[in-house]
Amino acid sequence: MFGFINNLPLAIVTLILMSYVVSKASDKLGDVLHILGLKLNIPTSVRGATFDAISSSFPEFSTAMIAVLFYGKFSDVGLPTVSGSAVFNILLIPMASILAYKGVSLTVKVDKKVTLRDSFFYLLSIGALAIFTYLGNYNYISGLILLGIYTMYIVVLYLQTKKYRSDKAASDEEDEEIEEDMSYTKIIFWSALTIGAIWFSIDAIIQSAIVVSASLNIPEFIVSVIILAACTSIPDTLLSVKSSRRGDVDGAVSNAIGSNIFDICVCLGFPMLLAGSEGMAANFTQNIGVLAFVVLSMLTTGGLLLKKDGVHKKDAYLMLGVYILFIGYIGAKALGIVM
């Protein structure tokens, strides 16, 4: 569809414009699904890990699907984009959320149970992906396992939602006020429109990234893990910062980790499922370093969030430091210093 994007200047302009469209469309989709979550009386942390995470992660899902269906570049584009986005999400989004927090105290405290819940499923999904990568093939079995992990995650969230509603009814607590109500028909309409806009824009972004890669003689893997990952992570960042400014740090952090669970289990699992029994080749040597940083980033952010005295604003800069280290590794890989 976007074959006319065949030179570097046009590709760069397209990357900027389409990233803006993705950002606006994802923001609107996030608002719509936020209203849906309120209408369904879903607790904040669960809403952040489901509706917010799914809406903000749709760019990654589109990237993985389009990379497989139209470009046949799952290992060079789909997987690196989702992995790079995972590192971005788990480090820079909590950092931005903590720095954006408007609470009276300079110390941010999040629900430890929420952090442990999401961290457990996230590490489980990373472990499964690492094993499949080591085995050298992604097929329908690996896809089913990843989707199964996400199904278990949803079941846990469902049980927590039932308990939340029961406790809320017993205490006669009033429902959270919906600032801007919307009918279910409008919710469906806006959801379909924004999803279509995101899919269209991501197709253009992938084509532009391929042109950038060819024009500058940079491996597609490198372009995907940095440029595409950043483009697709903009919605996650905006949603989490918006939640944090409302004082909802739990929702902000849950969106960051929950969106990564969705990225790995659904954004990668579904294309693997479509690959069937033949599957797609997995390059363990190329991806092991990035997967190691995915784990390191989770341990860094998870460890800070579980501190007894909470997360201080200065802790956010440690997350930034780890991300800079990640960028340094990718730069060294691009220059051939590391394999």
ZIGIDA-V931942 format. One record per residue. N is the residue number from 1. RES is the residue in one small letter. PHI is phi in radians with two decimals (* if undefined). PSI is psi in whole degrees, -180 to 180 (999 if undefined). Layout:
n = [N & N]
res = [RES & RES]
phi = [PHI & PHI]
psi = [PSI & PSI]
//
This chain:
n = [1 & 2 & 3 & 4 & 5 & 6 & 7 & 8 & 9 & 10 & 11 & 12 & 13 & 14 & 15 & 16 & 17 & 18 & 19 & 20 & 21 & 22 & 23 & 24 & 25 & 26 & 27 & 28 & 29 & 30 & 31 & 32 & 33 & 34 & 35 & 36 & 37 & 38 & 39 & 40 & 41 & 42 & 43 & 44 & 45 & 46 & 47 & 48 & 49 & 50 & 51 & 52 & 53 & 54 & 55 & 56 & 57 & 58 & 59 & 60 & 61 & 62 & 63 & 64 & 65 & 66 & 67 & 68 & 69 & 70 & 71 & 72 & 73 & 74 & 75 & 76 & 77 & 78 & 79 & 80 & 81 & 82 & 83 & 84 & 85 & 86 & 87 & 88 & 89 & 90 & 91 & 92 & 93 & 94 & 95 & 96 & 97 & 98 & 99 & 100 & 101 & 102 & 103 & 104 & 105 & 106 & 107 & 108 & 109 & 110 & 111 & 112 & 113 & 114 & 115 & 116 & 117 & 118 & 119 & 120 & 121 & 122 & 123 & 124 & 125 & 126 & 127 & 128 & 129 & 130 & 131 & 132 & 133 & 134 & 135 & 136 & 137 & 138 & 139 & 140 & 141 & 142 & 143 & 144 & 145 & 146 & 147 & 148 & 149 & 150 & 151 & 152 & 153 & 154 & 155 & 156 & 157 & 158 & 159 & 160 & 161 & 162 & 163 & 164 & 165 & 166 & 167 & 168 & 169 & 170 & 171 & 172 & 173 & 174 & 175 & 176 & 177 & 178 & 179 & 180 & 181 & 182 & 183 & 184 & 185 & 186 & 187 & 188 & 189 & 190 & 191 & 192 & 193 & 194 & 195 & 196 & 197 & 198 & 199 & 200 & 201 & 202 & 203 & 204 & 205 & 206 & 207 & 208 & 209 & 210 & 211 & 212 & 213 & 214 & 215 & 216 & 217 & 218 & 219 & 220 & 221 & 222 & 223 & 224 & 225 & 226 & 227 & 228 & 229 & 230 & 231 & 232 & 233 & 234 & 235 & 236 & 237 & 238 & 239 & 240 & 241 & 242 & 243 & 244 & 245 & 246 & 247 & 248 & 249 & 250 & 251 & 252 & 253 & 254 & 255 & 256 & 257 & 258 & 259 & 260 & 261 & 262 & 263 & 264 & 265 & 266 & 267 & 268 & 269 & 270 & 271 & 272 & 273 & 274 & 275 & 276 & 277 & 278 & 279 & 280 & 281 & 282 & 283 & 284 & 285 & 286 & 287 & 288 & 289 & 290 & 291 & 292 & 293 & 294 & 295 & 296 & 297 & 298 & 299 & 300 & 301 & 302 & 303 & 304 & 305 & 306 & 307 & 308 & 309 & 310 & 311 & 312 & 313 & 314 & 315 & 316 & 317 & 318 & 319 & 320 & 321 & 322 & 323 & 324 & 325 & 326 & 327 & 328 & 329 & 330 & 331 & 332 & 333 & 334 & 335 & 336 & 337 & 338 & 339]
res = [m & f & g & f & i & n & n & l & p & l & a & i & v & t & l & i & l & m & s & y & v & v & s & k & a & s & d & k & l & g & d & v & l & h & i & l & g & l & k & l & n & i & p & t & s & v & r & g & a & t & f & d & a & i & s & s & s & f & p & e & f & s & t & a & m & i & a & v & l & f & y & g & k & f & s & d & v & g & l & p & t & v & s & g & s & a & v & f & n & i & l & l & i & p & m & a & s & i & l & a & y & k & g & v & s & l & t & v & k & v & d & k & k & v & t & l & r & d & s & f & f & y & l & l & s & i & g & a & l & a & i & f & t & y & l & g & n & y & n & y & i & s & g & l & i & l & l & g & i & y & t & m & y & i & v & v & l & y & l & q & t & k & k & y & r & s & d & k & a & a & s & d & e & e & d & e & e & i & e & e & d & m & s & y & t & k & i & i & f & w & s & a & l & t & i & g & a & i & w & f & s & i & d & a & i & i & q & s & a & i & v & v & s & a & s & l & n & i & p & e & f & i & v & s & v & i & i & l & a & a & c & t & s & i & p & d & t & l & l & s & v & k & s & s & r & r & g & d & v & d & g & a & v & s & n & a & i & g & s & n & i & f & d & i & c & v & c & l & g & f & p & m & l & l & a & g & s & e & g & m & a & a & n & f & t & q & n & i & g & v & l & a & f & v & v & l & s & m & l & t & t & g & g & l & l & l & k & k & d & g & v & h & k & k & d & a & y & l & m & l & g & v & y & i & l & f & i & g & y & i & g & a & k & a & l & g & i & v & m]
phi = [* & -1.94 & -1.11 & -1.23 & -1.42 & -2.32 & -2.45 & -1.09 & -1.03 & -1.12 & -1.12 & -1.15 & -1.08 & -1.11 & -1.00 & -1.19 & -1.13 & -1.24 & -1.13 & -1.13 & -1.10 & -1.05 & -1.07 & -1.17 & -1.15 & -1.19 & -1.11 & -1.15 & -1.09 & -1.10 & -1.10 & -1.13 & -1.27 & -1.11 & -1.09 & -1.07 & -1.08 & -1.18 & -1.12 & -1.56 & 1.04 & -1.71 & -1.06 & -0.96 & -1.14 & -1.23 & -1.08 & -1.14 & -1.48 & -2.07 & -1.05 & -1.12 & -1.12 & -1.15 & -1.15 & -1.34 & -1.69 & -1.06 & -1.02 & -1.14 & -1.09 & -1.08 & -1.04 & -1.12 & -1.19 & -1.15 & -1.04 & -1.44 & -1.26 & -1.97 & -2.04 & 1.05 & -2.21 & -1.14 & -1.28 & -1.62 & -2.14 & -1.06 & -1.12 & -1.08 & -1.10 & -1.15 & -1.15 & -1.11 & -1.14 & -1.10 & -1.15 & -1.03 & -1.07 & -1.40 & -1.86 & -1.37 & -1.24 & -1.05 & -1.05 & -1.12 & -1.15 & -1.17 & -1.22 & -1.52 & -1.06 & -1.79 & -1.12 & -1.11 & -1.36 & -1.44 & -1.82 & -1.74 & -2.02 & -1.99 & -1.16 & -1.09 & -1.13 & -1.13 & -1.09 & -1.14 & -1.04 & -1.24 & -1.12 & -1.05 & -1.22 & -1.18 & -1.13 & -1.10 & -1.21 & -1.12 & -1.04 & -1.11 & -1.10 & -1.09 & -1.13 & -1.12 & -1.16 & -1.11 & -1.24 & 1.53 & -2.69 & -1.91 & -2.38 & -1.13 & -1.21 & -1.11 & -1.11 & -1.11 & -1.14 & -1.10 & -1.14 & -1.15 & -1.09 & -1.18 & -1.10 & -1.07 & -1.06 & -1.12 & -1.07 & -1.06 & -1.13 & -1.10 & -1.13 & -1.18 & -1.16 & -1.07 & -1.14 & -1.05 & -1.14 & -1.12 & -1.12 & -1.18 & -1.16 & -1.18 & -1.66 & 0.98 & -1.30 & -1.27 & -1.16 & -1.13 & -1.20 & -1.60 & -1.13 & -2.33 & -1.31 & -2.68 & -1.23 & -1.13 & -1.11 & -1.16 & -1.06 & -1.13 & -1.06 & -1.19 & -1.11 & -1.13 & -1.14 & -1.23 & -1.09 & -1.10 & -1.13 & -1.14 & -1.04 & -1.06 & -1.19 & -1.13 & -1.03 & -1.16 & -1.14 & -1.12 & -1.06 & -1.14 & -1.13 & -1.13 & -1.15 & -1.04 & -1.04 & -1.22 & -1.22 & -1.72 & 0.99 & -1.90 & -0.95 & -1.01 & -1.02 & -1.18 & -1.07 & -1.20 & -1.28 & -1.92 & -1.22 & -1.10 & -1.07 & -1.16 & -1.04 & -1.40 & -1.63 & -0.98 & -1.05 & -1.00 & -1.11 & -1.11 & -1.13 & -1.21 & -1.12 & -1.11 & -1.10 & -1.14 & -1.15 & -1.39 & 1.59 & -1.66 & -1.24 & -0.97 & -1.11 & -1.12 & -1.21 & -1.08 & -1.12 & -1.10 & -1.35 & -1.08 & -1.18 & -1.22 & -1.08 & -1.10 & -0.97 & -1.30 & -1.35 & -1.76 & -1.09 & -1.71 & -1.13 & -1.18 & -1.05 & -1.09 & -1.08 & -1.20 & -1.20 & 1.25 & -1.32 & -1.20 & 1.29 & -2.25 & -1.13 & -2.00 & -1.74 & -1.16 & -1.07 & -1.23 & -1.76 & -1.07 & -1.12 & -1.14 & -1.11 & -1.11 & -1.24 & -1.07 & -1.19 & -1.02 & -1.14 & -1.17 & -1.13 & -1.13 & -1.19 & -1.07 & -1.07 & -1.18 & -1.18 & -1.61 & -1.04 & -1.08 & -1.61 & 1.44 & -1.72 & -1.56 & -1.00 & -1.19 & -1.14 & -1.07 & -1.29 & -1.18 & -1.07 & -1.09 & -1.07 & -1.16 & -1.18 & -1.09 & -1.08 & -1.10 & -1.08 & -1.08 & -1.10 & -1.14 & -1.10 & -1.14 & -1.18 & -1.14 & -1.49 & 1.42 & -1.24 & -2.14 & -1.46]
psi = [-35 & 37 & -21 & -14 & 93 & 14 & 158 & -48 & -45 & -38 & -42 & -44 & -42 & -42 & -44 & -49 & -46 & -30 & -37 & -43 & -44 & -43 & -48 & -43 & -42 & -36 & -44 & -42 & -40 & -42 & -42 & -46 & -26 & -44 & -41 & -41 & -39 & -41 & -32 & 1 & 50 & 135 & 157 & -53 & -35 & -40 & -42 & -34 & -10 & -79 & -49 & -44 & -44 & -43 & -42 & -19 & 0 & -33 & -41 & -40 & -45 & -41 & -49 & -42 & -46 & -38 & -35 & -50 & -36 & -24 & -15 & 37 & 53 & -46 & -31 & -23 & -56 & -58 & -48 & -37 & -47 & -41 & -45 & -38 & -36 & -43 & -44 & -49 & -44 & -17 & -57 & -30 & -49 & -36 & -49 & -37 & -42 & -43 & -26 & -9 & 130 & 13 & 161 & -43 & 145 & -1 & 128 & 125 & 128 & 161 & 118 & -35 & -39 & -45 & -46 & -41 & -53 & -37 & -39 & -50 & -31 & -47 & -35 & -43 & -38 & -43 & -44 & -44 & -41 & -40 & -44 & -38 & -42 & -37 & -16 & 9 & 137 & 121 & -169 & -27 & -46 & -36 & -44 & -39 & -45 & -44 & -32 & -39 & -42 & -34 & -42 & -40 & -45 & -39 & -44 & -43 & -38 & -44 & -38 & -35 & -42 & -43 & -41 & -46 & -39 & -46 & -37 & -40 & -38 & -31 & 2 & 32 & 137 & 148 & 152 & 134 & 135 & 112 & -41 & 99 & 159 & 139 & 159 & -31 & -45 & -37 & -44 & -44 & -51 & -33 & -46 & -42 & -46 & -38 & -41 & -42 & -40 & -45 & -46 & -45 & -40 & -36 & -44 & -38 & -41 & -46 & -41 & -40 & -38 & -39 & -43 & -44 & -47 & -39 & -38 & 3 & 44 & 133 & 141 & -33 & -44 & -45 & -39 & -43 & -19 & -64 & -54 & -40 & -43 & -42 & -42 & -14 & -8 & -46 & -41 & -45 & -47 & -41 & -43 & -40 & -39 & -43 & -43 & -40 & -26 & -2 & 2 & 74 & -36 & -47 & -38 & -47 & -41 & -38 & -41 & -49 & -43 & -37 & -31 & -37 & -43 & -43 & -51 & -46 & -40 & -50 & -32 & -35 & -41 & -46 & -37 & -40 & -41 & -21 & -18 & -157 & -29 & -39 & -170 & 143 & 141 & 129 & 96 & -43 & -41 & -35 & -13 & -38 & -45 & -42 & -35 & -39 & -30 & -43 & -47 & -42 & -38 & -44 & -37 & -55 & -43 & -43 & -41 & -41 & -24 & 2 & 139 & -37 & 14 & 179 & 125 & 159 & -35 & -23 & -25 & -30 & -21 & -40 & -42 & -39 & -41 & -38 & -38 & -38 & -40 & -45 & -39 & -41 & -44 & -38 & -43 & -36 & -40 & -34 & -3 & 11 & -37 & 153 & 999]
//
